[in-house]
């Protein structure tokens, strides 16, 4: 959408608010309150229900309700696994936060952002500043642009405070195999990935994260979040969490069932803890939502503990305050586990986090306000809505042994957050219906040639049945059949033992491209190995492509453990995405000894294995590389010029190492992909990552960004004017843009107005052509259109 179109839309929205009799939230105060439209934040049934349950301490009800009616503070988290997380924190505190001190907007003092006291190493912050306020002052707008750009780079995640709690309590280590059962949109998944990469000197941690979501479209949002972290240890899959299949892995030539060391079970919920940001909950809230979700939540949690390894930890969480979705699910899970599970005591973890203990007594209420204290009191016509697992355990001895008080409930008024519930479960032994952990002892055949893993073996809307290996299978199948056939009889009992009925696994959405691993003797790899002098320990078997036919245009890499998962589960798992791009084919690269250039996305993974074509640069050289499109060699330091003098043209690594004797300079290492031409040296870095590095070096990028936006706006107006006067609609600016697009399309990269990953050799060779084509735009239109069509090949 163009600038003028956005302005017209804002004017229309403002007129509509004025016609309704206000500006949508109380004049100027609306900016400070988040700009919400006026809505009645009242729900009598909600207040009646939670007053009766007593989840809020005596004397705090008014504060609780007042907090729910206030807008939720914006929170951000600095990604902790990158080596320059401390540099980002230093930049925030010493530059941007300092500029906010004593700043006033519309006569009101700007509130300083505050760190979350319970989050480690000051890596999480919250602020009451809304977008409207951020745009009213140049200093605030600069801060806003910083947040937006760093978020796109993956260095900052804008995430609700309480959402950060479950991954922290999961206590993930780099060697852990982790399953995120309901992962989208991916903020918690990002935390898990960061924990795997706690040691940045280890490019391939032994652990991995499998992130699952039932919604095919939301899986791609999940991919976007995970991609920002550039990890070879993440796989996104698309399954119903309540029937997610058992996966198998190769252990010393035998297939064994994969059990996870850590499982995050953040289940779908009614969301009444999100009232501060999702204000529609105020008018839509009813107890019926919780009653309908309870069964699904219990099935997902049960499936989770089935796949948890002995001694493993599973965190169950919801953004709901309702015990039907929380303690009732945990109590039912503990009861039917018969001692296989226990609630962990995490009272000493996350010091500074204010929490309430789980409750042991609660009642069930229908949407008409009718209460039930016991399953026996529920009339038969209501027993489809209300289930026995929704009620607390009556046996006091059993109830005491469950230790439900070890659950955590976060109340909004205690630390100015949303509402949340967390329970940490430890698996002590197999579940009673799986007394022996299932293993499939099967000798694996030797693999030869290209190894293909199909991302999905069915088209849209098709379904396939997965056979999940369970022990005591005959007895278990009888139990399941009994549960299915006599659900009414079973529901009359207070406790339901055994797992929920098995469900067919359905595969929805698009059929993904296959994952094809390179064979060990693939001739494609030898020139790459020689050109970059790769270490003999480089795991070349972990390289894969997404195409079976034609030229391989991109090479991706996964960890050894994820490769194992991919190869052994192609028939039962729908993989949406995995791996990071490490090499990209360059159409002119073969004449320089290697057809593939390095990709910035995977450079931190590749760098430890590269022993050639590395140029160490000083900080001034880095500034030149990141601020100039295609700088001549003469602009660099004499040391850099000497290093590149005898080096052949082609893809290179540019490495900056901090100097401890210069504390004012950037104190974290930087690794960039670049290209050495005949007379120039340039970096291939995406725009937002380039701005990130410049900020860390103290270079002012806000003014440059402003000029760029103004230039783009001016160009847009000129193009509109010329289009109105010319039938062809082709002018000099259009011609230039078409040629740049053509050059980028030939390398399979996205178009951009800044130095991004593209074919440097082509850009360098075609600069003169670009000048000539601008002078003779009209005579080249048809030919370039033809070239663009033939060269825009999708990988």
C-alpha positions in Angstrom: 0.0 0.0 0.0 1.4 3.4 -1.0 1.9 6.3 1.4 -1.0 8.3 -0.1 -3.3 5.4 0.2 -2.3 4.9 3.8 -3.0 8.6 4.5 -6.4 8.4 2.9 -7.2 5.3 5.0 -6.2 7.1 8.2 -8.4 10.1 7.4 -11.4 7.8 6.7 -10.9 6.0 10.0 -10.6 9.3 11.9 -13.8 10.6 10.3 -15.6 7.3 11.2 -14.5 7.7 14.9 -15.7 11.3 14.9 -19.0 10.3 13.5 -19.4 7.8 16.4 -18.9 10.7 18.8 -15.3 10.3 19.9 -11.7 9.5 18.8 -11.9 5.9 19.9 -10.5 6.0 23.4 -10.7 9.3 25.1 -8.8 12.0 23.1 -5.1 12.2 23.5 -5.2 9.8 26.4 -6.1 7.1 23.9 -2.6 7.1 22.6 -1.3 6.3 26.1 -4.0 3.7 26.6 -3.2 1.8 23.4 -5.8 3.4 21.1 -8.5 0.9 21.8 -12.0 1.8 20.6 -14.6 2.3 23.4 -15.9 -1.1 24.6 -17.7 -2.0 27.7 -15.3 -4.1 29.7 -17.9 -5.9 31.8 -19.0 -9.5 32.0 -21.3 -10.4 34.9 -20.9 -14.1 34.5 -17.1 -13.9 34.4 -17.1 -12.0 37.7 -19.6 -14.3 39.3 -17.7 -17.4 38.3 -14.2 -16.4 39.5 -15.5 -14.7 42.7 -17.1 -18.0 43.6 -14.0 -20.1 42.8 -11.8 -17.8 44.9 -8.7 -17.9 42.7 -8.0 -14.2 43.6 -6.8 -13.6 47.2 -9.1 -11.9 49.6 -9.1 -8.1 49.3 -7.5 -8.1 45.8 -10.6 -8.5 43.7 -10.9 -4.8 42.8 -7.2 -4.7 41.8 -7.6 -7.8 39.8 -10.5 -6.5 37.8 -8.9 -3.0 37.4 -5.8 -4.7 35.9 -7.9 -6.6 33.4 -9.4 -3.4 32.2 -6.1 -1.8 31.6 -4.2 -2.3 28.3 -1.4 -4.8 28.4 2.2 -3.4 28.4 4.3 -4.2 25.3 7.1 -6.6 26.1 10.2 -7.5 24.1 12.9 -10.2 24.5 16.5 -10.1 23.3 17.4 -13.4 21.7 19.8 -15.0 24.1 21.8 -17.4 22.0 23.5 -15.0 19.6 26.9 -13.8 20.7 25.9 -10.2 20.3 22.8 -10.3 22.6 24.8 -8.4 25.2 25.7 -5.8 22.6 22.1 -5.3 21.8 21.2 -4.9 25.5 24.1 -2.4 25.9 22.8 -0.5 22.8 19.3 -0.4 24.2 20.2 0.8 27.7 23.0 3.2 26.8 21.5 4.8 23.7 17.8 4.3 23.2 16.6 4.2 26.8 18.9 7.0 27.8 17.3 9.2 25.1 13.9 8.5 26.6 14.8 10.0 30.0 12.9 13.2 30.9 11.2 13.1 27.5 7.6 14.5 27.4 5.0 14.0 24.7 1.8 16.1 24.8 2.8 17.2 28.3 3.1 13.7 29.7 6.4 12.2 30.8 7.3 9.1 28.9 7.6 6.1 31.2 11.0 4.4 31.0 11.0 0.7 29.9 11.6 -1.7 32.8 13.3 -5.1 32.8 11.3 -8.1 33.9 12.9 -8.9 37.2 12.4 -12.7 36.9 13.9 -13.1 33.4 17.6 -14.0 33.4 20.3 -11.5 32.5 17.9 -8.6 31.8 17.0 -10.0 28.4 13.3 -9.2 28.7 11.7 -5.7 29.0 8.3 -4.1 29.1 7.0 -0.7 28.2 3.6 1.1 28.3 4.4 3.0 25.1 1.8 2.5 22.3 2.4 2.8 18.6 0.6 6.1 18.5 2.9 7.6 21.1 6.0 6.1 19.5 5.2 8.1 16.4 4.7 11.4 18.1 8.3 12.2 18.9 11.4 11.8 16.7 13.3 10.1 19.6 10.4 7.6 20.1 10.1 7.0 16.4 13.8 6.1 16.3 13.2 3.7 19.2 10.3 2.2 17.3 12.3 1.7 14.1 15.0 0.0 16.1 12.5 -2.4 17.5 10.9 -3.2 14.1 14.2 -3.7 12.4 15.8 -5.8 15.1 12.6 -7.9 15.3 12.8 -8.7 11.6 16.5 -9.7 12.0 15.6 -12.1 14.8 17.6 -10.2 17.4 14.5 -9.1 19.3 11.2 -10.9 19.8 8.0 -9.0 20.7 6.4 -11.5 23.0 4.0 -11.3 25.9 5.7 -11.6 29.3 3.8 -14.6 30.6 4.4 -16.4 27.3 8.1 -16.5 28.2 7.6 -18.6 31.3 7.0 -22.1 30.0 10.2 -22.4 28.0 12.2 -21.2 31.0 10.6 -23.8 33.2 11.3 -26.5 30.6 15.0 -26.1 31.4 16.3 -27.1 28.0 19.9 -28.1 27.5 21.8 -28.3 24.1 21.6 -32.1 24.0 17.8 -32.4 24.6 15.3 -33.7 22.0 12.4 -31.2 22.3 8.8 -31.4 21.0 6.6 -28.3 20.9 3.1 -29.8 20.4 1.1 -26.6 19.6 3.8 -24.3 18.5 2.3 -21.5 16.3 2.9 -18.6 16.1 6.4 -19.6 17.4 7.6 -17.2 20.1 8.1 -20.0 22.6 9.7 -22.2 19.9 12.2 -19.4 19.3 13.1 -19.5 23.0 13.7 -23.3 22.8 16.0 -22.9 19.8 18.0 -20.3 21.6 18.5 -22.6 24.5 19.8 -25.3 22.2 22.4 -22.8 20.9 23.5 -21.6 24.4 27.1 -22.3 23.3 27.7 -20.5 20.0 31.0 -22.3 19.5 29.0 -25.5 18.8 27.5 -25.2 15.3 25.5 -28.5 15.6 24.0 -29.1 19.1 23.1 -32.8 19.7 19.5 -31.8 20.5 16.8 -30.5 18.2 13.3 -29.0 18.3 10.3 -30.4 16.4 7.7 -27.7 16.3 4.2 -28.9 15.5 0.9 -27.2 14.8 -2.4 -28.6 13.5 -3.2 -25.5 11.4 -1.4 -25.7 8.0 -1.4 -21.9 7.5 -0.1 -21.1 10.9 2.8 -23.6 10.3 4.2 -21.1 7.8 4.0 -18.3 10.4 6.0 -20.7 12.6 8.5 -21.2 9.8 8.9 -17.5 9.5 9.7 -17.2 13.2 12.1 -20.1 13.3 13.9 -18.9 10.1 15.1 -15.7 11.8 17.3 -17.8 14.1 19.1 -19.6 11.4 19.3 -23.0 13.2 20.0 -26.4 11.5 18.2 -28.0 14.5 14.6 -27.1 13.9 11.9 -29.0 12.0 8.3 -27.7 11.5 5.6 -30.4 11.1 1.9 -30.3 10.6 -0.2 -32.7 12.7 -3.1 -32.9 15.1 -1.3 -32.8 18.5 -3.7 -35.2 20.1 -2.7 -37.9 17.6 0.8 -36.9 16.6 2.6 -40.1 15.4 5.4 -41.9 17.2 8.6 -41.2 15.3 11.4 -43.7 14.9 15.2 -43.2 14.7 18.1 -45.3 13.8 20.2 -46.4 16.8 23.2 -48.6 15.8 21.4 -50.0 12.8 18.1 -50.6 14.6 14.9 -48.6 14.5 13.8 -47.4 17.9 10.9 -45.2 18.9 11.9 -41.6 19.6 11.1 -40.3 23.0 11.6 -36.6 23.9 13.6 -35.2 26.8 11.4 -32.1 26.9 7.9 -31.4 25.7 6.1 -28.1 25.6 2.4 -28.6 25.7 0.9 -25.1 25.4 -2.7 -26.2 24.5 -5.5 -24.3 22.8 -7.6 -22.6 25.5 -10.5 -20.2 26.1 -8.0 -17.4 26.5 -9.6 -15.4 29.3 -6.2 -14.5 30.6 -5.7 -12.4 27.5 -8.5 -10.0 28.1 -6.1 -7.1 28.3 -5.1 -7.5 24.7 -8.0 -9.4 23.2 -10.9 -7.3 24.3 -13.4 -9.3 22.4 -13.1 -11.9 25.2 -15.1 -9.5 27.4 -18.3 -9.9 25.5 -17.7 -13.5 24.2 -16.6 -15.1 27.5 -18.7 -18.0 28.8 -18.0 -21.1 30.8 -19.1 -23.2 27.8 -15.7 -22.5 26.1 -13.8 -24.2 28.8 -16.2 -27.2 28.9 -15.8 -27.7 25.2 -12.0 -27.5 25.3 -11.3 -29.7 28.3 -11.5 -33.0 26.4 -9.1 -31.8 23.7 -6.7 -30.4 26.2 -6.6 -33.7 28.1 -6.1 -35.7 24.9 -3.2 -33.5 23.9 -1.6 -33.7 27.3 -2.0 -37.5 27.4 -0.4 -37.8 24.0 2.5 -35.6 25.2 3.3 -37.7 28.3 3.1 -40.9 26.2 6.0 -39.6 24.1 8.0 -38.2 27.0 11.2 -40.1 28.0 11.5 -41.4 31.5 13.0 -38.7 33.6 11.9 -36.1 31.0 10.0 -32.9 31.8 6.7 -31.7 30.2 5.4 -28.2 30.7 1.6 -27.9 30.4 0.4 -24.3 30.0 -2.7 -22.2 29.0 -3.5 -18.5 28.9 -6.7 -19.3 30.8 -7.4 -18.8 34.5 -10.1 -21.5 34.5 -9.4 -24.6 36.7 -11.5 -26.8 34.2 -8.7 -26.2 31.7 -5.9 -26.3 34.2 -6.0 -28.2 37.5 -8.8 -30.5 36.2 -6.6 -31.6 33.3 -3.5 -32.1 35.5 -5.5 -33.9 38.2 -7.0 -36.3 35.6 -3.6 -36.9 34.0 -2.0 -37.6 37.4 -4.8 -40.0 38.4 -4.7 -42.2 35.3 -0.9 -42.2 35.3 -1.0 -44.3 38.5 2.2 -42.8 39.8 4.1 -42.6 36.5 3.9 -38.8 36.6 4.5 -36.2 39.3 4.2 -32.4 39.6 7.7 -30.8 39.9 8.2 -28.2 42.6 9.5 -25.2 40.8 8.9 -22.7 43.6 12.7 -21.9 43.7 12.9 -21.3 39.9 12.5 -17.9 38.3 13.0 -15.9 41.5 11.1 -12.6 41.3 8.1 -14.1 39.5 4.9 -13.6 41.6 2.7 -16.6 41.4 -0.3 -18.2 43.0 -0.4 -21.9 43.9 -2.8 -24.3 42.1 -6.1 -24.8 43.8 -7.5 -28.2 45.0 -11.3 -27.4 45.2 -13.5 -26.0 42.4 -16.9 -26.3 40.9 -18.3 -26.6 37.4 -20.8 -24.0 36.1 -22.9 -24.0 32.9 -23.3 -20.9 30.8 -26.8 -20.4 32.3 -25.2 -20.0 35.7 -26.1 -23.5 37.1 -23.4 -24.9 39.5 -22.4 -28.5 40.0 -20.0 -29.7 42.8 -19.9 -33.4 42.0 -20.3 -35.6 38.9 -23.2 -37.4 40.7 -25.2 -34.2 40.7 -25.1 -33.8 36.9 -28.4 -34.8 35.2 -28.1 -37.2 32.3 -29.1 -34.6 29.7 -26.0 -32.6 30.8 -23.5 -35.4 30.8 -22.4 -34.7 27.3 -21.3 -31.2 28.2 -19.9 -32.0 31.6 -17.5 -34.9 32.1 -16.3 -36.6 35.2 -12.7 -35.5 34.7 -13.8 -31.9 35.1 -14.3 -32.3 38.9 -11.7 -32.4 41.6 -10.7 -35.7 43.2 -12.8 -36.5 46.2 -10.3 -38.9 47.9 -8.3 -36.6 50.2 -5.3 -38.9 50.3 -5.1 -39.1 46.5 -5.6 -35.3 46.3 -2.8 -34.6 48.8 -0.5 -36.9 46.9 -1.1 -35.0 43.6 0.5 -31.8 45.1 -1.7 -29.6 42.9 -0.5 -26.6 44.8 2.8 -26.9 42.8 1.0 -25.6 39.7 1.5 -21.9 39.0 -1.3 -19.3 38.3 -0.2 -15.9 37.2 -2.7 -13.1 38.0 -2.6 -9.9 36.0 -2.5 -7.4 38.8 0.5 -8.9 40.6 3.1 -7.9 38.0 1.1 -6.0 35.3 0.9 -9.0 33.0 -1.7 -11.2 31.4 -3.2 -14.2 33.1 -1.5 -17.6 32.8 -1.3 -21.1 34.1 1.7 -23.5 34.2 2.3 -27.0 35.5 5.6 -28.9 35.2 5.3 -32.7 35.0 8.1 -35.2 35.5 7.8 -38.7 34.0 9.1 -41.3 36.5 8.1 -44.5 34.7 6.1 -45.6 31.6 2.4 -44.9 31.5 0.4 -47.8 32.8 -1.0 -48.7 29.4 2.7 -48.7 28.1 4.4 -50.6 30.8 7.4 -51.3 28.5 8.6 -48.5 26.3 7.8 -49.5 22.7 10.8 -50.3 20.5 10.9 -51.6 17.0 14.0 -53.7 16.5 14.6 -53.7 12.8 17.9 -53.8 10.9 18.1 -51.0 8.5 19.2 -51.5 4.8 22.2 -49.7 3.5 21.3 -46.5 1.6 22.8 -45.8 -1.7 22.4 -42.9 -4.1 20.2 -39.8 -3.5 18.2 -40.3 -0.3 14.7 -38.8 -0.7 12.4 -37.9 2.2 8.9 -37.0 1.1 7.6 -34.1 3.0 4.0 -35.3 2.7 2.9 -38.5 1.0 -0.7 -37.3 0.4 -2.4 -34.5 -1.5 -4.8 -31.9 -0.1 -7.6 -33.3 2.0 -6.3 -36.9 2.0 -5.7 -38.9 5.1 -3.6 -41.8 6.1 -3.7 -44.0 9.1 -0.5 -44.3 11.2 0.1 -47.4 13.2 1.6 -46.2 16.5 3.6 -48.9 18.1 2.3 -49.7 21.6 3.2 -52.5 23.9 0.6 -54.8 25.4 -1.1 -54.0 22.1 -3.9 -56.6 22.3 -4.9 -55.5 25.8 -4.6 -51.8 24.9 -6.7 -52.2 21.8 -9.4 -53.8 23.9 -9.3 -51.0 26.3 -9.6 -48.4 23.6 -12.5 -50.3 22.0 -14.2 -50.4 25.4 -13.7 -46.7 25.8 -15.1 -46.0 22.4 -18.1 -48.4 22.7 -19.1 -47.6 26.3 -18.2 -44.0 26.8 -21.4 -43.3 28.7 -20.8 -46.1 31.2 -17.2 -45.0 31.6 -18.1 -41.4 32.2 -20.2 -42.3 35.2 -17.0 -43.2 37.1 -15.1 -40.5 38.8 -11.8 -41.3 37.2 -11.1 -42.4 33.7 -8.1 -44.7 33.3 -6.3 -45.4 30.1 -5.5 -43.2 27.1 -8.1 -41.4 25.0 -9.3 -43.2 21.8 -6.8 -43.2 18.9 -7.6 -40.9 16.0 -6.7 -41.0 12.4 -3.9 -38.7 11.3 -5.0 -36.3 8.7 -2.7 -34.4 6.3 -4.0 -31.1 5.1 -2.6 -28.2 3.0 -0.1 -28.1 0.2 2.1 -31.0 -0.7 5.6 -29.9 0.2 8.7 -30.4 -2.0 10.8 -33.4 -1.0 13.9 -33.3 1.0 16.7 -35.0 -0.9 20.0 -35.6 0.9 23.2 -35.5 -1.2 24.8 -39.0 -1.6 28.3 -39.3 -0.3 29.9 -39.5 -3.8 27.9 -36.6 -5.3 30.3 -34.8 -7.8 28.5 -31.5 -6.9 30.3 -31.4 -3.5 33.9 -31.9 -4.6 34.4 -28.4 -6.1 32.8 -26.8 -3.1 35.0 -28.7 -0.7 38.1 -27.8 -2.6 37.2 -24.1 -3.2 36.5 -23.4 0.5 39.0 -25.9 1.9 36.4 -27.5 4.1 37.5 -29.4 7.2 37.6 -33.2 6.8 35.1 -33.3 9.7 32.5 -31.3 7.8 29.2 -33.4 7.9 28.5 -33.4 4.1 25.9 -36.2 4.6 23.7 -33.6 6.2 23.4 -31.5 3.0 20.1 -31.6 1.2 18.1 -30.0 -1.6 14.4 -29.5 -2.2 14.4 -30.7 -5.8 14.8 -34.2 -7.5 15.2 -33.1 -11.1 17.3 -30.4 -12.8 20.0 -28.3 -11.4 20.3 -28.1 -7.6 20.0 -24.3 -7.0 20.2 -24.2 -3.2 21.9 -26.4 -0.7 20.5 -26.7 2.9 21.9 -28.3 6.0 20.4 -30.0 9.0 21.9 -31.5 12.1 22.9 -35.2 12.1 20.0 -36.0 14.6 17.4 -34.3 12.4 18.7 -36.2 9.4 18.1 -39.4 11.3 14.5 -38.3 12.0 13.8 -37.3 8.4 15.2 -40.5 6.9 13.2 -42.8 9.1 9.8 -41.1 9.1 8.9 -40.1 5.6 5.7 -42.1 5.5 4.1 -40.9 8.7 5.3 -37.3 9.1 4.3 -34.2 7.2 7.3 -31.9 7.3 6.7 -28.2 6.4 10.2 -27.0 6.7 13.7 -27.8 8.1 17.3 -26.9 7.5 19.1 -23.6 6.8 20.4 -22.4 3.4 24.2 -22.6 3.3 25.1 -22.4 -0.4 23.3 -20.8 -3.4 24.1 -21.5 -7.0 25.7 -18.5 -8.8 25.1 -18.6 -12.6 28.6 -17.2 -13.3 30.4 -19.0 -10.4 31.7 -22.0 -12.3 34.3 -19.9 -14.2 35.8 -19.0 -10.8 36.2 -22.6 -9.6 32.9 -23.1 -7.7 29.3 -22.8 -8.9 28.0 -22.1 -5.3 28.4 -19.0 -3.2 28.0 -18.8 0.5 24.6 -17.8 2.0 24.5 -15.4 4.9 21.7 -17.4 6.5 24.0 -20.3 7.2 27.4 -18.6 7.5 27.6 -19.0 11.3 27.0 -22.7 11.0 29.5 -23.1 8.1 32.3 -20.8 9.3 34.0 -23.3 11.8 34.5 -25.7 8.8 35.9 -23.2 6.3 39.7 -22.9 6.1 40.1 -20.8 2.9 38.8 -17.6 1.4 38.6 -15.9 4.8 39.5 -12.2 5.0 39.9 -10.6 8.4 38.7 -7.0 8.3 38.9 -4.1 10.7 35.8 -2.2 11.9 36.3 0.6 9.5 36.2 -1.9 6.6 33.0 -3.4 8.0 31.4 0.0 7.9 32.4 0.5 4.3 31.1 -2.9 3.3 27.7 -2.3 5.0 27.2 1.3 3.8 28.3 1.1 0.2 26.8 -0.9 -2.6 30.0 -2.0 -4.4 33.0 -0.3 -3.0 36.4 -0.3 -4.9 39.3 -2.1 -3.2 41.1 1.2 -2.9 38.6 2.3 -0.2 39.7 -0.4 2.2 42.6 -0.6 4.6 46.0 -1.5 3.3 45.9 -4.7 5.3 42.7 -5.8 3.6 44.0 -4.9 0.1 47.1 -7.0 0.7 44.9 -10.0 1.7 42.7 -9.9 -1.4 45.5 -9.1 -3.8 46.5 -12.8 -4.5 43.0 -14.2 -3.9 40.9 -15.5 -6.8 37.6 -13.9 -7.6 34.5 -15.4 -6.1 32.6 -15.9 -2.9 34.5 -15.1 0.3 34.1 -14.9 4.1 34.6 -11.5 5.8 35.4 -11.8 9.5 35.6 -9.1 12.2 37.2 -9.9 15.5 36.8 -7.4 18.4 39.8 -5.7 19.9 39.7 -5.9 23.7 42.1 -3.0 23.9 39.4 -0.8 22.2 36.4 -1.2 24.5 34.5 1.6 22.7 34.4 -0.5 19.5 32.0 -3.4 18.8 32.9 -6.2 21.2 31.3 -9.2 19.4 32.6 -11.0 16.4 30.9 -10.6 13.0 31.0 -13.1 10.1 29.7 -11.8 6.7 29.4 -13.4 3.2 31.0 -11.4 0.5 32.2 -11.4 -3.1 35.6 -10.4 -4.4 35.4 -8.9 -7.9 38.2 -7.6 -10.2 38.3 -4.1 -8.6 35.8 -4.3 -5.8 34.7 -6.1 -2.6 31.2 -6.3 -1.4 29.1 -7.9 1.3 26.0 -10.0 0.8 23.9 -9.1 3.8 20.1 -8.6 4.0 19.0 -5.1 4.7 17.8 -5.4 8.3 20.8 -7.4 9.3 23.0 -4.7 7.7 21.2 -2.0 9.7 21.6 -4.1 12.9 25.4 -4.4 12.5 25.7 -0.6 11.8 23.7 0.2 14.9 25.9 -2.0 17.0 28.9 -0.1 15.7 27.3 3.3 16.6 26.5 4.4 13.1 23.4 6.5 12.8 21.0 4.6 10.5 17.8 6.4 11.3 18.4 9.4 9.1 19.5 7.3 6.2 16.4 5.2 6.6 14.3 8.5 6.5 16.0 9.7 3.3 15.5 6.3 1.7 11.7 6.4 2.5 11.4 10.0 1.2 13.3 9.0 -1.9 11.0 6.0 -2.4 7.9 8.2 -1.9 9.2 10.8 -4.4 10.0 8.1 -6.9 6.5 6.7 -6.5 4.9 10.1 -7.2 7.0 10.6 -10.3 6.1 7.1 -11.6 2.4 7.8 -11.1 2.7 11.1 -12.9 4.6 9.6 -15.9 2.2 6.7 -16.1 -0.7 9.1 -16.4 1.1 10.8 -19.4 2.5 7.8 -21.2 0.5 5.1 -22.9 3.4 2.6 -22.6 3.7 3.2 -18.9 7.5 2.6 -19.2 9.9 5.3 -18.0 13.5 5.5 -16.9 12.8 4.4 -13.3 10.7 1.5 -14.4 13.4 0.4 -16.8 16.1 0.5 -14.1 13.9 -1.5 -11.7 13.2 -4.1 -14.3 16.9 -4.7 -15.0 17.7 -5.0 -11.3 14.8 -7.4 -10.9 16.1 -9.4 -13.8 19.6 -9.7 -12.4 18.2 -10.8 -9.0 15.8 -13.2 -10.5 18.6 -15.0 -12.3 20.2 -15.8 -8.9 16.9 -16.9 -7.4 16.8 -14.2 -4.7 14.2 -11.6 -3.8 14.3 -8.1 -5.1 15.5 -5.4 -2.8 16.8 -1.8 -2.9 19.7 -2.5 -0.7 22.8 -4.7 -0.8 21.4 -8.2 -0.3 22.4 -11.6 -1.3 22.5 -11.6 -5.1 25.0 -12.4 -7.9 27.7 -9.9 -7.2 29.6 -10.9 -10.4 26.5 -10.1 -12.5 25.9 -6.8 -10.7 29.5 -5.8 -11.2 29.6 -6.8 -14.9 26.2 -5.1 -15.7 26.7 -1.7 -14.1 27.8 -0.3 -17.5 24.8 -2.1 -19.1 22.5 -0.5 -16.6 23.8 3.0 -17.4 23.4 2.4 -21.1 19.9 0.8 -20.7 18.7 3.8 -18.8 19.6 6.0 -21.7 17.9 3.7 -24.2 15.0 2.4 -22.2 12.4 2.3 -24.9 14.5 0.2 -27.3 15.1 -2.6 -24.8 11.7 -3.2 -23.2 10.6 -6.2 -25.2 14.0 -8.0 -25.1 14.4 -7.6 -21.3 10.9 -8.8 -20.7 11.8 -12.0 -22.6 15.0 -12.3 -20.6 13.2 -11.8 -17.3 10.7 -14.5 -18.1 13.3 -17.0 -19.0 15.7 -16.3 -16.1 13.2 -16.0 -13.2 13.5 -19.6 -12.2 12.0 -20.6 -8.9 14.0 -23.0 -6.7 
